[in-house]
């Protein structure tokens, strides 16, 4: 797509709206495990895992 | 630095992390009684542990939260970057 067409398309876009489900407390990790994972809430533990460049999952 | 001292520091850090994570949760869920009770018990455990630590190994912060033995302990204990965890 040419640059000016791209710019025009971007101007027509609406601002994004974010939706975040309300967290409900279930259980918590042990303090040391929480510190290691960066959260005490098991349902919020979503680590990015290293993967091959270009692979889908 | 004694192994026991570093172990206590790690435990304190872990409990502090648990407390601050509950803090963030409770900011948006102030009516969650179960989380609040859990937070309160963590705070109590943390206070006991900090007190034990500071009696044995010196202050965790520079002023206001623990008395000091002679000589002034804040500058005689290892600095955070000198602790090998």
Backbone of each chain as nested JSON, in Angstrom:
{
  "chains": [
    {"id": "A", "residues": [
      {"number": 1, "name": "UNK", "atoms": {"N": [0.86, -1.201, 0.0], "CA": [0.0, 0.0, 0.0], "C": [0.895, 1.249, 0.0]}},
      {"number": 2, "name": "UNK", "atoms": {"N": [0.599, 2.24, -0.881], "CA": [1.433, 3.454, -0.885], "C": [1.307, 4.224, 0.423]}},
      {"number": 3, "name": "UNK", "atoms": {"N": [2.331, 5.025, 0.728], "CA": [2.402, 5.676, 2.041], "C": [1.216, 6.6, 2.305]}},
      {"number": 4, "name": "UNK", "atoms": {"N": [0.796, 7.412, 1.303], "CA": [-0.282, 8.357, 1.577], "C": [-1.617, 7.644, 1.777]}},
      {"number": 5, "name": "UNK", "atoms": {"N": [-1.821, 6.535, 1.054], "CA": [-3.049, 5.747, 1.251], "C": [-3.064, 5.123, 2.638]}},
      {"number": 6, "name": "UNK", "atoms": {"N": [-1.887, 4.696, 3.064], "CA": [-1.765, 4.091, 4.389], "C": [-2.109, 5.127, 5.464]}},
      {"number": 7, "name": "UNK", "atoms": {"N": [-1.601, 6.333, 5.289], "CA": [-1.851, 7.396, 6.262], "C": [-3.336, 7.725, 6.326]}},
      {"number": 8, "name": "UNK", "atoms": {"N": [-3.986, 7.734, 5.162], "CA": [-5.415, 8.051, 5.128], "C": [-6.237, 6.968, 5.839]}},
      {"number": 9, "name": "UNK", "atoms": {"N": [-5.886, 5.725, 5.574], "CA": [-6.575, 4.615, 6.24], "C": [-6.444, 4.731, 7.752]}},
      {"number": 10, "name": "UNK", "atoms": {"N": [-5.239, 5.058, 8.207], "CA": [-5.008, 5.161, 9.65], "C": [-5.861, 6.273, 10.258]}},
      {"number": 11, "name": "UNK", "atoms": {"N": [-6.043, 7.375, 9.505], "CA": [-6.836, 8.487, 10.033], "C": [-8.31, 8.116, 10.183]}},
      {"number": 12, "name": "UNK", "atoms": {"N": [-8.771, 7.151, 9.378], "CA": [-10.179, 6.769, 9.437], "C": [-10.488, 5.782, 10.57]}},
      {"number": 13, "name": "UNK", "atoms": {"N": [-9.447, 5.21, 11.121], "CA": [-9.68, 4.212, 12.179], "C": [-10.207, 4.881, 13.442]}},
      {"number": 14, "name": "UNK", "atoms": {"N": [-11.064, 4.158, 14.165], "CA": [-11.514, 4.632, 15.472], "C": [-10.476, 4.259, 16.521]}},
      {"number": 15, "name": "UNK", "atoms": {"N": [-10.529, 4.988, 17.611], "CA": [-9.66, 4.628, 18.721], "C": [-10.055, 3.249, 19.246]}},
      {"number": 16, "name": "UNK", "atoms": {"N": [-9.088, 2.555, 19.783], "CA": [-9.363, 1.223, 20.321], "C": [-10.118, 1.328, 21.641]}},
      {"number": 17, "name": "UNK", "atoms": {"N": [-10.893, 0.306, 21.929], "CA": [-11.507, 0.192, 23.245], "C": [-11.013, -1.103, 23.872]}},
      {"number": 18, "name": "UNK", "atoms": {"N": [-10.58, -1.0, 25.105], "CA": [-10.046, -2.191, 25.775], "C": [-11.083, -2.751, 26.737]}},
      {"number": 19, "name": "UNK", "atoms": {"N": [-11.205, -4.041, 26.765], "CA": [-12.095, -4.721, 27.704], "C": [-11.283, -5.678, 28.561]}},
      {"number": 20, "name": "UNK", "atoms": {"N": [-11.4, -5.543, 29.858], "CA": [-10.671, -6.433, 30.765], "C": [-11.675, -7.099, 31.704]}},
      {"number": 21, "name": "UNK", "atoms": {"N": [-11.774, -8.41, 31.68], "CA": [-12.7, -9.077, 32.603], "C": [-12.304, -8.788, 34.053]}},
      {"number": 22, "name": "UNK", "atoms": {"N": [-13.304, -8.696, 34.92], "CA": [-13.057, -8.42, 36.334], "C": [-12.458, -9.654, 37.0]}},
      {"number": 23, "name": "UNK", "atoms": {"N": [-11.313, -9.454, 37.644], "CA": [-10.644, -10.589, 38.295], "C": [-11.42, -11.029, 39.535]}},
      {"number": 24, "name": "UNK", "atoms": {"N": [-11.536, -12.324, 39.733], "CA": [-12.158, -12.86, 40.942], "C": [-11.127, -13.697, 41.686]}},
      {"number": 25, "name": "UNK", "atoms": {"N": [-10.955, -13.376, 42.96], "CA": [-9.949, -14.058, 43.774], "C": [-10.335, -15.519, 43.985]}},
      {"number": 26, "name": "UNK", "atoms": {"N": [-9.432, -16.396, 43.622], "CA": [-9.654, -17.814, 43.861], "C": [-8.735, -18.302, 44.962]}},
      {"number": 27, "name": "UNK", "atoms": {"N": [-7.447, -18.336, 44.643], "CA": [-6.444, -18.79, 45.597], "C": [-5.16, -18.051, 45.3]}},
      {"number": 28, "name": "UNK", "atoms": {"N": [-4.186, -18.177, 46.18], "CA": [-2.911, -17.508, 45.909], "C": [-1.759, -18.481, 46.028]}},
      {"number": 29, "name": "UNK", "atoms": {"N": [-0.669, -18.134, 45.35], "CA": [0.532, -18.962, 45.407], "C": [1.268, -18.698, 46.717]}},
      {"number": 30, "name": "UNK", "atoms": {"N": [2.112, -19.616, 47.106], "CA": [2.995, -19.404, 48.25], "C": [3.885, -18.194, 47.945]}},
      {"number": 31, "name": "UNK", "atoms": {"N": [4.252, -17.423, 48.996], "CA": [5.029, -16.196, 48.763], "C": [6.264, -16.381, 47.864]}},
      {"number": 32, "name": "UNK", "atoms": {"N": [7.055, -17.4, 48.111], "CA": [8.268, -17.582, 47.303], "C": [7.932, -17.88, 45.845]}},
      {"number": 33, "name": "UNK", "atoms": {"N": [6.888, -18.685, 45.652], "CA": [6.474, -19.013, 44.288], "C": [5.898, -17.776, 43.592]}},
      {"number": 34, "name": "UNK", "atoms": {"N": [5.158, -16.965, 44.328], "CA": [4.628, -15.726, 43.771], "C": [5.745, -14.777, 43.358]}},
      {"number": 35, "name": "UNK", "atoms": {"N": [6.747, -14.66, 44.215], "CA": [7.891, -13.796, 43.905], "C": [8.587, -14.284, 42.639]}},
      {"number": 36, "name": "UNK", "atoms": {"N": [8.727, -15.581, 42.521], "CA": [9.409, -16.148, 41.353], "C": [8.609, -15.912, 40.064]}},
      {"number": 37, "name": "UNK", "atoms": {"N": [7.297, -16.036, 40.156], "CA": [6.463, -15.908, 38.961], "C": [6.051, -14.475, 38.647]}},
      {"number": 38, "name": "UNK", "atoms": {"N": [6.167, -13.596, 39.633], "CA": [5.769, -12.209, 39.386], "C": [4.298, -11.942, 39.627]}},
      {"number": 39, "name": "UNK", "atoms": {"N": [3.582, -12.91, 40.156], "CA": [2.195, -12.716, 40.58], "C": [1.835, -13.787, 41.602]}},
      {"number": 40, "name": "UNK", "atoms": {"N": [0.962, -13.414, 42.546], "CA": [0.516, -14.422, 43.512], "C": [-0.779, -15.078, 43.047]}},
      {"number": 41, "name": "UNK", "atoms": {"N": [-1.347, -14.546, 41.941], "CA": [-2.622, -15.073, 41.448], "C": [-2.369, -16.058, 40.301]}},
      {"number": 42, "name": "UNK", "atoms": {"N": [-2.674, -17.348, 40.503], "CA": [-2.362, -18.362, 39.481], "C": [-2.965, -18.027, 38.123]}},
      {"number": 43, "name": "UNK", "atoms": {"N": [-4.176, -17.444, 38.119], "CA": [-4.839, -17.17, 36.839], "C": [-4.193, -16.006, 36.084]}},
      {"number": 44, "name": "UNK", "atoms": {"N": [-3.322, -15.254, 36.762], "CA": [-2.634, -14.15, 36.078], "C": [-1.238, -14.546, 35.602]}},
      {"number": 45, "name": "UNK", "atoms": {"N": [-0.848, -15.758, 35.874], "CA": [0.48, -16.214, 35.455], "C": [0.417, -16.621, 33.991]}},
      {"number": 46, "name": "UNK", "atoms": {"N": [0.918, -15.743, 33.137], "CA": [0.876, -15.981, 31.689], "C": [2.236, -15.653, 31.084]}},
      {"number": 47, "name": "UNK", "atoms": {"N": [3.206, -16.515, 31.3], "CA": [4.569, -16.194, 30.847], "C": [4.692, -16.262, 29.327]}},
      {"number": 48, "name": "UNK", "atoms": {"N": [5.524, -15.389, 28.79], "CA": [5.905, -15.512, 27.383], "C": [7.025, -16.542, 27.313]}},
      {"number": 49, "name": "UNK", "atoms": {"N": [6.847, -17.499, 26.455], "CA": [7.869, -18.528, 26.35], "C": [8.688, -18.296, 25.086]}},
      {"number": 50, "name": "UNK", "atoms": {"N": [9.991, -18.562, 25.174], "CA": [10.826, -18.411, 23.983], "C": [10.391, -19.397, 22.903]}},
      {"number": 51, "name": "UNK", "atoms": {"N": [10.383, -18.943, 21.652], "CA": [10.028, -19.849, 20.569], "C": [10.822, -19.467, 19.327]}},
      {"number": 52, "name": "UNK", "atoms": {"N": [10.816, -20.38, 18.369], "CA": [11.547, -20.162, 17.124], "C": [10.971, -18.952, 16.392]}},
      {"number": 53, "name": "UNK", "atoms": {"N": [11.855, -18.138, 15.8], "CA": [11.412, -16.988, 15.019], "C": [10.521, -17.455, 13.863]}},
      {"number": 54, "name": "UNK", "atoms": {"N": [9.311, -16.872, 13.773], "CA": [8.443, -17.185, 12.641], "C": [7.482, -18.336, 12.879]}},
      {"number": 55, "name": "UNK", "atoms": {"N": [7.681, -19.099, 13.923], "CA": [6.773, -20.219, 14.149], "C": [5.482, -19.7, 14.786]}},
      {"number": 56, "name": "UNK", "atoms": {"N": [4.388, -20.38, 14.517], "CA": [3.083, -19.872, 14.929], "C": [2.876, -19.974, 16.437]}},
      {"number": 57, "name": "UNK", "atoms": {"N": [3.253, -21.055, 17.043], "CA": [2.997, -21.207, 18.483], "C": [4.144, -21.911, 19.184]}}
    ]},
    {"id": "B", "residues": [
      {"number": 1, "name": "UNK", "atoms": {"N": [28.014, -12.848, 55.083], "CA": [26.617, -12.853, 55.523], "C": [26.151, -14.286, 55.763]}},
      {"number": 2, "name": "UNK", "atoms": {"N": [25.474, -14.506, 56.888], "CA": [25.048, -15.859, 57.224], "C": [23.95, -16.341, 56.274]}},
      {"number": 3, "name": "UNK", "atoms": {"N": [23.962, -17.645, 56.057], "CA": [22.938, -18.246, 55.198], "C": [21.546, -17.929, 55.747]}},
      {"number": 4, "name": "UNK", "atoms": {"N": [21.433, -17.998, 57.071], "CA": [20.133, -17.761, 57.693], "C": [19.64, -16.338, 57.437]}},
      {"number": 5, "name": "UNK", "atoms": {"N": [20.592, -15.401, 57.412], "CA": [20.228, -14.009, 57.172], "C": [19.682, -13.827, 55.75]}},
      {"number": 6, "name": "UNK", "atoms": {"N": [20.369, -14.4, 54.762], "CA": [19.879, -14.266, 53.387], "C": [18.543, -14.979, 53.219]}},
      {"number": 7, "name": "UNK", "atoms": {"N": [18.398, -16.124, 53.887], "CA": [17.117, -16.84, 53.798], "C": [15.98, -15.998, 54.352]}},
      {"number": 8, "name": "UNK", "atoms": {"N": [16.255, -15.324, 55.476], "CA": [15.216, -14.466, 56.057], "C": [14.896, -13.296, 55.141]}},
      {"number": 9, "name": "UNK", "atoms": {"N": [15.935, -12.725, 54.533], "CA": [15.707, -11.609, 53.604], "C": [14.838, -12.04, 52.428]}},
      {"number": 10, "name": "UNK", "atoms": {"N": [15.118, -13.219, 51.894], "CA": [14.329, -13.729, 50.77], "C": [12.874, -13.925, 51.199]}},
      {"number": 11, "name": "UNK", "atoms": {"N": [12.692, -14.465, 52.404], "CA": [11.342, -14.678, 52.921], "C": [10.609, -13.341, 53.1]}},
      {"number": 12, "name": "UNK", "atoms": {"N": [11.341, -12.341, 53.577], "CA": [10.746, -11.006, 53.735], "C": [10.353, -10.432, 52.375]}},
      {"number": 13, "name": "UNK", "atoms": {"N": [11.251, -10.565, 51.399], "CA": [10.934, -10.075, 50.049], "C": [9.702, -10.77, 49.491]}},
      {"number": 14, "name": "UNK", "atoms": {"N": [9.623, -12.086, 49.711], "CA": [8.496, -12.857, 49.181], "C": [7.188, -12.402, 49.832]}},
      {"number": 15, "name": "UNK", "atoms": {"N": [7.207, -12.2, 51.147], "CA": [5.996, -11.755, 51.838], "C": [5.619, -10.332, 51.433]}},
      {"number": 16, "name": "UNK", "atoms": {"N": [6.627, -9.485, 51.24], "CA": [6.341, -8.123, 50.795], "C": [5.719, -8.136, 49.404]}},
      {"number": 17, "name": "UNK", "atoms": {"N": [6.202, -9.025, 48.562], "CA": [5.622, -9.122, 47.223], "C": [4.165, -9.581, 47.304]}},
      {"number": 18, "name": "UNK", "atoms": {"N": [3.912, -10.567, 48.152], "CA": [2.537, -11.03, 48.335], "C": [1.647, -9.893, 48.837]}},
      {"number": 19, "name": "UNK", "atoms": {"N": [2.179, -9.11, 49.784], "CA": [1.395, -7.997, 50.34], "C": [1.086, -6.954, 49.267]}},
      {"number": 20, "name": "UNK", "atoms": {"N": [2.074, -6.616, 48.434], "CA": [1.831, -5.561, 47.437], "C": [0.92, -6.075, 46.327]}},
      {"number": 21, "name": "UNK", "atoms": {"N": [0.999, -7.373, 46.025], "CA": [0.097, -7.908, 44.999], "C": [-1.351, -7.897, 45.509]}},
      {"number": 22, "name": "UNK", "atoms": {"N": [-1.537, -8.213, 46.789], "CA": [-2.87, -8.091, 47.396], "C": [-3.308, -6.632, 47.422]}},
      {"number": 23, "name": "UNK", "atoms": {"N": [-2.375, -5.725, 47.705], "CA": [-2.663, -4.296, 47.691], "C": [-3.289, -3.899, 46.346]}},
      {"number": 24, "name": "UNK", "atoms": {"N": [-2.663, -4.32, 45.257], "CA": [-3.162, -3.968, 43.926], "C": [-4.536, -4.568, 43.677]}},
      {"number": 25, "name": "UNK", "atoms": {"N": [-4.724, -5.805, 44.113], "CA": [-6.02, -6.468, 43.942], "C": [-7.097, -5.756, 44.763]}},
      {"number": 26, "name": "UNK", "atoms": {"N": [-6.769, -5.459, 46.016], "CA": [-7.764, -4.86, 46.909], "C": [-8.126, -3.436, 46.501]}},
      {"number": 27, "name": "UNK", "atoms": {"N": [-7.217, -2.741, 45.817], "CA": [-7.548, -1.405, 45.319], "C": [-8.787, -1.446, 44.421]}},
      {"number": 28, "name": "UNK", "atoms": {"N": [-8.927, -2.525, 43.663], "CA": [-10.083, -2.635, 42.764], "C": [-11.162, -3.566, 43.309]}},
      {"number": 29, "name": "UNK", "atoms": {"N": [-10.879, -4.264, 44.42], "CA": [-11.844, -5.187, 45.019], "C": [-11.923, -4.949, 46.534]}},
      {"number": 30, "name": "UNK", "atoms": {"N": [-12.247, -3.734, 46.961], "CA": [-12.201, -3.438, 48.408], "C": [-13.186, -4.244, 49.251]}},
      {"number": 31, "name": "UNK", "atoms": {"N": [-14.185, -4.858, 48.614], "CA": [-15.192, -5.619, 49.373], "C": [-14.908, -7.114, 49.434]}},
      {"number": 32, "name": "UNK", "atoms": {"N": [-13.766, -7.539, 48.921], "CA": [-13.448, -8.973, 48.931], "C": [-12.896, -9.357, 50.312]}},
      {"number": 33, "name": "UNK", "atoms": {"N": [-13.792, -9.862, 51.154], "CA": [-13.394, -10.147, 52.537], "C": [-12.334, -11.23, 52.649]}},
      {"number": 34, "name": "UNK", "atoms": {"N": [-12.449, -12.238, 51.802], "CA": [-11.505, -13.347, 51.883], "C": [-10.092, -12.879, 51.534]}},
      {"number": 35, "name": "UNK", "atoms": {"N": [-9.994, -12.081, 50.468], "CA": [-8.689, -11.542, 50.087], "C": [-8.146, -10.62, 51.175]}},
      {"number": 36, "name": "UNK", "atoms": {"N": [-9.034, -9.838, 51.761], "CA": [-8.618, -8.909, 52.811], "C": [-8.084, -9.653, 54.037]}},
      {"number": 37, "name": "UNK", "atoms": {"N": [-8.782, -10.733, 54.42], "CA": [-8.31, -11.529, 55.559], "C": [-6.955, -12.146, 55.263]}},
      {"number": 38, "name": "UNK", "atoms": {"N": [-6.789, -12.613, 54.04], "CA": [-5.519, -13.198, 53.631], "C": [-4.417, -12.133, 53.672]}},
      {"number": 39, "name": "UNK", "atoms": {"N": [-4.757, -10.945, 53.16], "CA": [-3.803, -9.83, 53.199], "C": [-3.4, -9.522, 54.641]}},
      {"number": 40, "name": "UNK", "atoms": {"N": [-4.375, -9.436, 55.521], "CA": [-4.082, -9.097, 56.918], "C": [-3.18, -10.127, 57.586]}},
      {"number": 41, "name": "UNK", "atoms": {"N": [-3.391, -11.396, 57.265], "CA": [-2.531, -12.406, 57.888], "C": [-1.112, -12.333, 57.322]}},
      {"number": 42, "name": "UNK", "atoms": {"N": [-0.996, -11.989, 56.048], "CA": [0.337, -11.811, 55.452], "C": [1.062, -10.637, 56.111]}},
      {"number": 43, "name": "UNK", "atoms": {"N": [0.337, -9.538, 56.326], "CA": [0.925, -8.358, 56.953], "C": [1.431, -8.678, 58.355]}},
      {"number": 44, "name": "UNK", "atoms": {"N": [0.63, -9.458, 59.076], "CA": [1.02, -9.829, 60.429], "C": [2.278, -10.704, 60.415]}},
      {"number": 45, "name": "UNK", "atoms": {"N": [2.282, -11.683, 59.518], "CA": [3.437, -12.568, 59.384], "C": [4.684, -11.76, 59.007]}},
      {"number": 46, "name": "UNK", "atoms": {"N": [4.489, -10.811, 58.108], "CA": [5.593, -9.967, 57.654], "C": [6.153, -9.13, 58.791]}},
      {"number": 47, "name": "UNK", "atoms": {"N": [5.27, -8.572, 59.601], "CA": [5.708, -7.727, 60.714], "C": [6.528, -8.539, 61.718]}},
      {"number": 48, "name": "UNK", "atoms": {"N": [6.063, -9.754, 62.01], "CA": [6.786, -10.619, 62.946], "C": [8.175, -10.952, 62.392]}},
      {"number": 49, "name": "UNK", "atoms": {"N": [8.215, -11.309, 61.125], "CA": [9.472, -11.702, 60.502], "C": [10.458, -10.53, 60.445]}},
      {"number": 50, "name": "UNK", "atoms": {"N": [9.962, -9.352, 60.1], "CA": [10.823, -8.172, 60.043], "C": [11.385, -7.837, 61.418]}},
      {"number": 51, "name": "UNK", "atoms": {"N": [10.514, -7.973, 62.429], "CA": [10.951, -7.695, 63.793], "C": [12.063, -8.66, 64.199]}},
      {"number": 52, "name": "UNK", "atoms": {"N": [11.844, -9.941, 63.923], "CA": [12.877, -10.946, 64.234], "C": [14.17, -10.621, 63.505]}},
      {"number": 53, "name": "UNK", "atoms": {"N": [14.058, -10.304, 62.224], "CA": [15.242, -10.019, 61.416], "C": [16.009, -8.822, 61.978]}},
      {"number": 54, "name": "UNK", "atoms": {"N": [15.263, -7.76, 62.278], "CA": [15.931, -6.521, 62.693], "C": [16.578, -6.646, 64.061]}},
      {"number": 55, "name": "UNK", "atoms": {"N": [15.982, -7.471, 64.92], "CA": [16.622, -7.72, 66.225], "C": [17.956, -8.431, 66.05]}},
      {"number": 56, "name": "UNK", "atoms": {"N": [18.007, -9.36, 65.101], "CA": [19.228, -10.164, 64.937], "C": [20.267, -9.513, 64.044]}},
      {"number": 57, "name": "UNK", "atoms": {"N": [19.799, -8.893, 62.939], "CA": [20.767, -8.504, 61.908], "C": [20.835, -7.009, 61.635]}},
      {"number": 58, "name": "UNK", "atoms": {"N": [19.981, -6.225, 62.285], "CA": [20.045, -4.782, 62.061], "C": [18.897, -4.275, 61.224]}},
      {"number": 59, "name": "UNK", "atoms": {"N": [18.82, -2.948, 61.102], "CA": [17.654, -2.327, 60.468], "C": [17.524, -2.633, 58.98]}},
      {"number": 60, "name": "UNK", "atoms": {"N": [16.275, -2.738, 58.532], "CA": [15.982, -2.961, 57.109], "C": [15.842, -1.641, 56.357]}},
      {"number": 61, "name": "UNK", "atoms": {"N": [15.524, -0.585, 57.109], "CA": [15.413, 0.741, 56.496], "C": [16.238, 1.715, 57.318]}},
      {"number": 62, "name": "UNK", "atoms": {"N": [16.558, 2.864, 56.751], "CA": [17.56, 3.728, 57.389], "C": [17.101, 4.421, 58.664]}},
      {"number": 63, "name": "UNK", "atoms": {"N": [15.792, 4.717, 58.781], "CA": [15.38, 5.386, 60.014], "C": [13.914, 5.104, 60.32]}},
      {"number": 64, "name": "UNK", "atoms": {"N": [13.588, 5.132, 61.593], "CA": [12.196, 5.191, 61.998], "C": [11.509, 3.872, 62.289]}},
      {"number": 65, "name": "UNK", "atoms": {"N": [12.087, 2.738, 61.913], "CA": [11.368, 1.476, 62.091], "C": [12.076, 0.465, 62.97]}},
      {"number": 66, "name": "UNK", "atoms": {"N": [13.322, 0.718, 63.345], "CA": [14.029, -0.194, 64.244], "C": [15.084, 0.598, 65.005]}},
      {"number": 67, "name": "UNK", "atoms": {"N": [15.206, 0.276, 66.302], "CA": [16.276, 0.919, 67.043], "C": [17.606, 0.289, 66.643]}},
      {"number": 68, "name": "UNK", "atoms": {"N": [18.697, 0.963, 66.962], "CA": [20.009, 0.503, 66.519], "C": [20.92, 0.206, 67.699]}},
      {"number": 69, "name": "UNK", "atoms": {"N": [21.684, -0.864, 67.597], "CA": [22.739, -1.107, 68.568], "C": [23.901, -0.158, 68.278]}},
      {"number": 70, "name": "UNK", "atoms": {"N": [24.849, -0.087, 69.228], "CA": [26.06, 0.689, 69.005], "C": [27.082, -0.185, 68.294]}},
      {"number": 71, "name": "UNK", "atoms": {"N": [27.801, 0.258, 67.316], "CA": [27.665, 1.565, 66.673], "C": [26.485, 1.585, 65.696]}},
      {"number": 72, "name": "UNK", "atoms": {"N": [26.098, 2.777, 65.282], "CA": [25.014, 3.001, 64.308], "C": [25.066, 1.913, 63.237]}},
      {"number": 73, "name": "UNK", "atoms": {"N": [23.985, 1.097, 63.193], "CA": [24.048, -0.147, 62.425], "C": [23.827, 0.026, 60.92]}},
      {"number": 74, "name": "UNK", "atoms": {"N": [23.156, 1.113, 60.561], "CA": [22.765, 1.24, 59.145], "C": [23.967, 1.177, 58.196]}},
      {"number": 75, "name": "UNK", "atoms": {"N": [25.097, 1.768, 58.615], "CA": [26.256, 1.821, 57.718], "C": [27.248, 0.687, 57.955]}},
      {"number": 76, "name": "UNK", "atoms": {"N": [26.952, -0.192, 58.927], "CA": [27.897, -1.28, 59.187], "C": [27.409, -2.625, 58.643]}},
      {"number": 77, "name": "UNK", "atoms": {"N": [26.136, -2.699, 58.233], "CA": [25.643, -3.946, 57.651], "C": [25.893, -3.925, 56.143]}},
      {"number": 78, "name": "UNK", "atoms": {"N": [25.818, -5.101, 55.496], "CA": [26.08, -5.123, 54.053], "C": [25.034, -4.312, 53.282]}},
      {"number": 79, "name": "UNK", "atoms": {"N": [25.445, -3.671, 52.203], "CA": [24.505, -2.963, 51.335], "C": [23.777, -3.984, 50.472]}},
      {"number": 80, "name": "UNK", "atoms": {"N": [22.603, -3.614, 49.984], "CA": [21.809, -4.589, 49.211], "C": [22.597, -5.245, 48.076]}},
      {"number": 81, "name": "UNK", "atoms": {"N": [23.454, -4.473, 47.405], "CA": [24.186, -5.04, 46.27], "C": [25.34, -5.925, 46.709]}},
      {"number": 82, "name": "UNK", "atoms": {"N": [25.608, -5.95, 48.009], "CA": [26.667, -6.826, 48.511], "C": [26.12, -8.173, 48.97]}},
      {"number": 83, "name": "UNK", "atoms": {"N": [24.802, -8.328, 48.925], "CA": [24.185, -9.578, 49.365], "C": [24.103, -10.548, 48.189]}},
      {"number": 84, "name": "UNK", "atoms": {"N": [24.705, -11.727, 48.355], "CA": [24.62, -12.747, 47.301], "C": [23.481, -13.701, 47.63]}},
      {"number": 85, "name": "UNK", "atoms": {"N": [22.381, -13.564, 46.904], "CA": [21.214, -14.421, 47.193], "C": [21.364, -15.798, 46.564]}}
    ]}
  ]
}
